[in-house]
């Protein structure tokens, strides 16, 4: 993976993480770097799940099913991280 792939993963992770954060109701007291990390991980896991389910996006275009799966996984990740981060007793 070259520098372009790493930059693309960070940008896609930021977008997926932000969408996952928007889906979760309420305020999430987690930093933006954690949102990006969750988004990157969710993008990889969501793509793997979509491939395992047989989704191939053969016609090209925007892979909506894969994006929806990734956002759902990011929302779950943000919820878990927000709960764990809030229990640490950090006040802002």
N, CA and C atoms as an extended XYZ file, in Angstrom:
276
Properties=species:S:1:pos:R:3:atomname:S:1:resname:S:1:resid:I:1 pbc="F F F"
N         0.850       -1.173        0.000 N   UNK     1
C         0.000        0.000        0.000 CA  UNK     1
C         0.888        1.226        0.000 C   UNK     1
N         0.712        2.047       -0.996 N   UNK     2
C         1.511        3.250       -1.118 CA  UNK     2
C         0.926        4.398       -0.329 C   UNK     2
N         1.546        5.548       -0.468 N   UNK     3
C         1.090        6.734        0.244 CA  UNK     3
C        -0.310        7.149       -0.194 C   UNK     3
N        -0.642        6.926       -1.463 N   UNK     4
C        -1.986        7.252       -1.950 CA  UNK     4
C        -3.031        6.383       -1.279 C   UNK     4
N        -2.731        5.106       -1.095 N   UNK     5
C        -3.665        4.208       -0.424 CA  UNK     5
C        -3.874        4.577        1.030 C   UNK     5
N        -2.807        5.001        1.697 N   UNK     6
C        -2.919        5.402        3.100 CA  UNK     6
C        -3.747        6.676        3.229 C   UNK     6
N        -3.496        7.640        2.360 N   UNK     7
C        -4.269        8.890        2.395 CA  UNK     7
C        -5.733        8.618        2.066 C   UNK     7
N        -5.986        7.751        1.097 N   UNK     8
C        -7.365        7.391        0.755 CA  UNK     8
C        -8.061        6.709        1.926 C   UNK     8
N        -7.362        5.811        2.623 N   UNK     9
C        -7.949        5.129        3.779 CA  UNK     9
C        -8.288        6.114        4.891 C   UNK     9
N        -7.432        7.107        5.102 N   UNK    10
C        -7.705        8.113        6.133 CA  UNK    10
C        -8.909        8.968        5.750 C   UNK    10
N        -8.986        9.380        4.495 N   UNK    11
C       -10.119       10.209        4.052 CA  UNK    11
C       -11.422        9.428        4.122 C   UNK    11
N       -11.415        8.204        3.625 N   UNK    12
C       -12.626        7.379        3.685 CA  UNK    12
C       -12.985        7.070        5.133 C   UNK    12
N       -11.980        6.804        5.968 N   UNK    13
C       -12.231        6.570        7.388 CA  UNK    13
C       -12.839        7.768        8.078 C   UNK    13
N       -12.378        8.956        7.713 N   UNK    14
C       -12.944       10.179        8.280 CA  UNK    14
C       -14.411       10.325        7.901 C   UNK    14
N       -14.714       10.072        6.651 N   UNK    15
C       -16.099       10.197        6.176 CA  UNK    15
C       -16.988        9.140        6.825 C   UNK    15
N       -16.540        7.886        6.818 N   UNK    16
C       -17.332        6.807        7.426 CA  UNK    16
C       -17.482        7.039        8.925 C   UNK    16
N       -16.419        7.454        9.596 N   UNK    17
C       -16.495        7.747       11.035 CA  UNK    17
C       -17.450        8.889       11.337 C   UNK    17
N       -17.392        9.943       10.523 N   UNK    18
C       -18.298       11.077       10.732 CA  UNK    18
C       -19.749       10.677       10.505 C   UNK    18
N       -19.993        9.885        9.465 N   UNK    19
C       -21.365        9.411        9.227 CA  UNK    19
C       -21.838        8.517       10.369 C   UNK    19
N       -20.949        7.650       10.853 N   UNK    20
C       -21.311        6.804       11.997 CA  UNK    20
C       -21.591        7.624       13.237 C   UNK    20
N       -20.829        8.696       13.421 N   UNK    21
C       -21.045        9.576       14.570 CA  UNK    21
C       -22.352       10.343       14.447 C   UNK    21
N       -22.736       10.705       13.221 N   UNK    22
C       -24.005       11.404       13.008 CA  UNK    22
C       -25.207       10.500       13.250 C   UNK    22
N       -25.044        9.214       13.001 N   UNK    23
C       -26.157        8.267       13.169 CA  UNK    23
C       -26.464        8.041       14.647 C   UNK    23
N       -25.438        8.074       15.481 N   UNK    24
C       -25.626        7.814       16.916 CA  UNK    24
C       -26.253        9.047       17.560 C   UNK    24
N       -27.384        8.878       18.264 N   UNK    25
C       -28.021       10.036       18.895 CA  UNK    25
C       -27.239       10.517       20.115 C   UNK    25
N       -27.383       11.783       20.425 N   UNK    26
C       -26.723       12.348       21.597 CA  UNK    26
C       -25.327       12.848       21.295 C   UNK    26
N       -24.651       13.259       22.360 N   UNK    27
C       -23.297       13.802       22.230 CA  UNK    27
C       -22.301       12.690       22.535 C   UNK    27
N       -21.272       12.589       21.718 N   UNK    28
C       -20.234       11.601       21.936 CA  UNK    28
C       -18.946       12.320       22.344 C   UNK    28
N       -18.509       12.112       23.576 N   UNK    29
C       -17.315       12.831       24.056 CA  UNK    29
C       -16.011       12.135       23.658 C   UNK    29
N       -15.843       11.875       22.369 N   UNK    30
C       -14.614       11.236       21.910 CA  UNK    30
C       -13.890       12.183       20.963 C   UNK    30
N       -12.568       12.124       20.939 N   UNK    31
C       -11.820       13.028       20.056 CA  UNK    31
C       -11.933       12.621       18.587 C   UNK    31
N       -11.581       13.550       17.719 N   UNK    32
C       -11.708       13.318       16.283 CA  UNK    32
C       -10.764       12.221       15.808 C   UNK    32
N        -9.586       12.107       16.419 N   UNK    33
C        -8.652       11.060       15.984 CA  UNK    33
C        -9.240        9.679       16.248 C   UNK    33
N       -10.004        9.531       17.329 N   UNK    34
C       -10.635        8.246       17.621 CA  UNK    34
C       -11.759        7.973       16.626 C   UNK    34
N       -12.471        9.010       16.220 N   UNK    35
C       -13.506        8.860       15.198 CA  UNK    35
C       -12.903        8.395       13.877 C   UNK    35
N       -11.746        8.953       13.521 N   UNK    36
C       -11.079        8.545       12.278 CA  UNK    36
C       -10.636        7.096       12.355 C   UNK    36
N       -10.055        6.702       13.480 N   UNK    37
C        -9.596        5.311       13.654 CA  UNK    37
C       -10.781        4.357       13.562 C   UNK    37
N       -11.877        4.705       14.236 N   UNK    38
C       -13.082        3.862       14.182 CA  UNK    38
C       -13.597        3.787       12.748 C   UNK    38
N       -13.581        4.905       12.046 N   UNK    39
C       -14.036        4.927       10.655 CA  UNK    39
C       -13.184        4.061        9.745 C   UNK    39
N       -11.866        4.111        9.912 N   UNK    40
C       -10.971        3.291        9.095 CA  UNK    40
C       -11.212        1.815        9.357 C   UNK    40
N       -11.306        1.452       10.629 N   UNK    41
C       -11.558        0.046       10.981 CA  UNK    41
C       -12.919       -0.395       10.462 C   UNK    41
N       -13.936        0.456       10.608 N   UNK    42
C       -15.278        0.130       10.125 CA  UNK    42
C       -15.299       -0.026        8.607 C   UNK    42
N       -14.513        0.786        7.898 N   UNK    43
C       -14.460        0.678        6.441 CA  UNK    43
C       -13.898       -0.675        6.023 C   UNK    43
N       -12.827       -1.111        6.683 N   UNK    44
C       -12.241       -2.407        6.354 CA  UNK    44
C       -13.173       -3.562        6.722 C   UNK    44
N       -13.752       -3.516        7.922 N   UNK    45
C       -14.655       -4.593        8.360 CA  UNK    45
C       -15.912       -4.615        7.502 C   UNK    45
N       -16.475       -3.449        7.192 N   UNK    46
C       -17.672       -3.379        6.357 CA  UNK    46
C       -17.441       -3.917        4.962 C   UNK    46
N       -16.278       -3.613        4.394 N   UNK    47
C       -15.956       -4.146        3.068 CA  UNK    47
C       -15.802       -5.660        3.114 C   UNK    47
N       -15.192       -6.161        4.184 N   UNK    48
C       -15.030       -7.612        4.324 CA  UNK    48
C       -16.383       -8.307        4.480 C   UNK    48
N       -17.286       -7.711        5.249 N   UNK    49
C       -18.620       -8.293        5.428 CA  UNK    49
C       -19.390       -8.259        4.114 C   UNK    49
N       -19.314       -7.140        3.393 N   UNK    50
C       -20.019       -7.043        2.105 CA  UNK    50
C       -19.485       -8.091        1.129 C   UNK    50
N       -18.177       -8.287        1.102 N   UNK    51
C       -17.600       -9.315        0.230 CA  UNK    51
C       -18.011      -10.714        0.667 C   UNK    51
N       -18.076      -10.951        1.975 N   UNK    52
C       -18.477      -12.267        2.483 CA  UNK    52
C       -19.939      -12.567        2.152 C   UNK    52
N       -20.763      -11.527        2.081 N   UNK    53
C       -22.171      -11.708        1.736 CA  UNK    53
C       -22.387      -11.832        0.232 C   UNK    53
N       -21.310      -11.669       -0.542 N   UNK    54
C       -21.402      -11.841       -1.979 CA  UNK    54
C       -21.665      -10.568       -2.755 C   UNK    54
N       -21.566       -9.410       -2.110 N   UNK    55
C       -21.780       -8.144       -2.807 CA  UNK    55
C       -20.510       -7.781       -3.552 C   UNK    55
N       -20.630       -7.576       -4.869 N   UNK    56
C       -19.441       -7.316       -5.681 CA  UNK    56
C       -19.466       -5.968       -6.390 C   UNK    56
N       -20.599       -5.254       -6.422 N   UNK    57
C       -20.727       -3.979       -7.134 CA  UNK    57
C       -20.247       -4.124       -8.573 C   UNK    57
N       -20.794       -5.108       -9.265 N   UNK    58
C       -20.355       -5.453      -10.616 CA  UNK    58
C       -20.647       -4.358      -11.636 C   UNK    58
N       -21.645       -3.538      -11.408 N   UNK    59
C       -22.018       -2.511      -12.377 CA  UNK    59
C       -21.248       -1.212      -12.197 C   UNK    59
N       -20.366       -1.160      -11.232 N   UNK    60
C       -19.634        0.079      -10.969 CA  UNK    60
C       -20.499        1.059      -10.208 C   UNK    60
N       -20.116        2.292      -10.185 N   UNK    61
C       -20.898        3.301       -9.478 CA  UNK    61
C       -20.594        3.306       -7.993 C   UNK    61
N       -21.521        3.828       -7.227 N   UNK    62
C       -21.346        3.947       -5.785 CA  UNK    62
C       -21.812        2.654       -5.115 C   UNK    62
N       -20.971        2.041       -4.306 N   UNK    63
C       -21.344        0.788       -3.637 CA  UNK    63
C       -22.195        1.058       -2.390 C   UNK    63
N       -23.470        1.338       -2.599 N   UNK    64
C       -24.344        1.758       -1.499 CA  UNK    64
C       -24.449        0.723       -0.390 C   UNK    64
N       -24.554       -0.542       -0.736 N   UNK    65
C       -24.710       -1.577        0.289 CA  UNK    65
C       -23.474       -1.629        1.182 C   UNK    65
N       -22.297       -1.571        0.576 N   UNK    66
C       -21.064       -1.589        1.366 CA  UNK    66
C       -20.965       -0.347        2.252 C   UNK    66
N       -21.364        0.804        1.746 N   UNK    67
C       -21.305        2.033        2.534 CA  UNK    67
C       -22.272        1.959        3.715 C   UNK    67
N       -23.461        1.441        3.486 N   UNK    68
C       -24.433        1.311        4.576 CA  UNK    68
C       -23.903        0.379        5.667 C   UNK    68
N       -23.321       -0.742        5.263 N   UNK    69
C       -22.742       -1.674        6.239 CA  UNK    69
C       -21.615       -0.991        7.012 C   UNK    69
N       -20.763       -0.243        6.320 N   UNK    70
C       -19.655        0.443        6.968 CA  UNK    70
C       -20.141        1.494        7.963 C   UNK    70
N       -21.170        2.238        7.608 N   UNK    71
C       -21.702        3.264        8.505 CA  UNK    71
C       -22.343        2.623        9.733 C   UNK    71
N       -23.034        1.510        9.555 N   UNK    72
C       -23.631        0.813       10.701 CA  UNK    72
C       -22.540        0.338       11.657 C   UNK    72
N       -21.478       -0.234       11.107 N   UNK    73
C       -20.374       -0.701       11.952 CA  UNK    73
C       -19.682        0.485       12.626 C   UNK    73
N       -19.524        1.595       11.924 N   UNK    74
C       -18.925        2.788       12.525 CA  UNK    74
C       -19.809        3.331       13.648 C   UNK    74
N       -21.132        3.312       13.465 N   UNK    75
C       -22.041        3.780       14.516 CA  UNK    75
C       -21.929        2.902       15.755 C   UNK    75
N       -21.831        1.598       15.554 N   UNK    76
C       -21.651        0.684       16.687 CA  UNK    76
C       -20.319        0.962       17.373 C   UNK    76
N       -19.270        1.169       16.579 N   UNK    77
C       -17.956        1.477       17.140 CA  UNK    77
C       -17.933        2.788       17.902 C   UNK    77
N       -18.586        3.810       17.370 N   UNK    78
C       -18.647        5.110       18.048 CA  UNK    78
C       -19.420        4.980       19.361 C   UNK    78
N       -20.502        4.216       19.370 N   UNK    79
C       -21.283        4.017       20.595 CA  UNK    79
C       -20.447        3.332       21.669 C   UNK    79
N       -19.732        2.301       21.264 N   UNK    80
C       -18.890        1.572       22.221 CA  UNK    80
C       -17.771        2.471       22.733 C   UNK    80
N       -17.115        3.192       21.832 N   UNK    81
C       -16.013        4.068       22.232 CA  UNK    81
C       -16.495        5.213       23.113 C   UNK    81
N       -17.652        5.785       22.794 N   UNK    82
C       -18.183        6.890       23.603 CA  UNK    82
C       -18.512        6.405       25.011 C   UNK    82
N       -19.081        5.215       25.114 N   UNK    83
C       -19.375        4.664       26.437 CA  UNK    83
C       -18.116        4.372       27.223 C   UNK    83
N       -17.130        3.799       26.579 N   UNK    84
C       -15.875        3.481       27.251 CA  UNK    84
C       -15.098        4.762       27.615 C   UNK    84
N       -15.123        5.741       26.726 N   UNK    85
C       -14.392        6.985       26.948 CA  UNK    85
C       -15.049        7.793       28.063 C   UNK    85
N       -16.373        7.757       28.139 N   UNK    86
C       -17.094        8.509       29.168 CA  UNK    86
C       -16.874        7.895       30.550 C   UNK    86
N       -16.719        6.585       30.613 N   UNK    87
C       -16.500        5.927       31.909 CA  UNK    87
C       -15.119        6.196       32.478 C   UNK    87
N       -14.211        6.700       31.670 N   UNK    88
C       -12.872        6.991       32.149 CA  UNK    88
C       -12.850        8.186       33.086 C   UNK    88
N       -13.941        8.933       33.143 N   UNK    89
C       -14.023       10.072       34.040 CA  UNK    89
C       -13.423       11.343       33.481 C   UNK    89
N       -13.283       11.406       32.177 N   UNK    90
C       -12.732       12.603       31.566 CA  UNK    90
C       -13.846       13.639       31.433 C   UNK    90
N       -13.580       14.833       31.938 N   UNK    91
C       -14.567       15.906       31.808 CA  UNK    91
C       -13.994       16.983       30.915 C   UNK    91
N       -14.852       17.536       30.124 N   UNK    92
C       -14.420       18.578       29.180 CA  UNK    92
C       -15.312       19.767       29.339 C   UNK    92
